[in-house]
Amino acid sequence: MAQAWKCAGLRWSTEGPVLLWDGGRRSPLSWGKRVAFAVAEGGVRGCVGARGHACPVRAPVSGRSTGARCEECARLDRAHSVAADGIADDPRPYRVYLAWFGPGLVKVGITAVERGSARLLEQGAVCFCWLGSGPLMAARRTEELLRAALRVPDRIPYAEKRAVRGALPGDEEERLCEIREVHGRAVELAEWPESLTRAPFEGVDHLAVFGLDAAPAARGEIGELVAGGAVSGELVAAAGPDLHLVSGEEVIVLDTRLMRGWELVPVGAGPGVDMRFPVREFKEGGHLQDGLF
């Protein structure tokens, strides 16, 4: 019987995307690599716990949950999150950034200076720029200022990010245009916190880093994994937690967060995505169809 592995998520390193597994094993990914696994037959997806601790009741979780946590563990994890204002006295310096995921999809966010651009890679930002740096609360006030004054959101659903990746502008200057314009308006706001140092505009483009410059457009995304199902495909691109896999003659997106909590076993090269996995098709124009195919 094949040994089962539990996925701990996708991380981005200077070399590219890496799948992490419980126990410390790492699987570096590169374009052309075959990704193939099956969900253990008869398995149940279990809560992954919070803040490095196992779920005390080993609660089952939905196959559609990207957090892979039960309600209690999700609450504990978020209570210690900077994004949820759970840490108000963090002494580390922070940066405010603008991220662009496609036409009309610009968001504002913050990240610790020491993390560099890792947060942008994890979110699947096609382009980004820094707005400024300073103490955590000043960075948070700037984020709130942009939401109120410029109506720039701090969250964009992953479904929207995925749906536009197949129609991104080919010209880098065109991709940077929206965040360049928002950056210019943001640094001129009168309510800008004094303790946050403004940063000049320097756009960074991740299209080639993600492999999206050469990958065919994806047809849709896997909605959930189910026990006994399997995935097999050639990796042609990756952005944030998403793997773009050639399945048959088409590209399907797999959100690796859906892999967490399942027992996974290796399989040989198969026909692609198991029909037991629901796949949502991307509609032209960046929206998702309600039906499955």
HELIX and SHEET records of a PDB file:
HELIX    1   1 GLU A   71  ALA A   79  1                                   9    
HELIX    2   2 VAL A   82  ALA A   84  5                                   3    
HELIX    3   3 VAL A  113  ARG A  115  5                                   3    
HELIX    4   4 ALA A  118  GLN A  123  1                                   6    
HELIX    5   5 LEU A  136  ALA A  149  1                                  14    
HELIX    6   6 TYR A  158  VAL A  164  1                                   7    
HELIX    7   7 ARG A  165  ALA A  167  5                                   3    
HELIX    8   8 GLU A  172  ALA A  186  1                                  15    
HELIX    9   9 THR A  256  MET A  259  5                                   4    
SHEET    1   A 3 CYS A   7  SER A  13  0                                        
SHEET    2   A 3 GLY A  16  TRP A  21 -1                                        
SHEET    3   A 3 ARG A  26  PRO A  28 -1                                        
SHEET    1   B 8 LEU A 264  PRO A 266  0                                        
SHEET    2   B 8 ARG A  34  VAL A  39 -1                                        
SHEET    3   B 8 ALA A 230  ALA A 239 -1                                        
SHEET    4   B 8 ASP A 242  SER A 247 -1                                        
SHEET    5   B 8 GLU A 250  ASP A 255 -1                                        
SHEET    6   B 8 GLY A 220  ILE A 222  1                                        
SHEET    7   B 8 VAL A 279  LYS A 283 -1                                        
SHEET    8   B 8 HIS A 287  LEU A 292 -1                                        
SHEET    1   C 4 LEU A 105  ALA A 112  0                                        
SHEET    2   C 4 TYR A  94  GLY A 102 -1                                        
SHEET    3   C 4 CYS A 127  GLY A 134 -1                                        
SHEET    4   C 4 THR A 197  ARG A 198 -1                                        
SHEET    1   D 4 LEU A 105  ALA A 112  0                                        
SHEET    2   D 4 TYR A  94  GLY A 102 -1                                        
SHEET    3   D 4 CYS A 127  GLY A 134 -1                                        
SHEET    4   D 4 VAL A 204  ASP A 205 -1                                        
END                                                                             
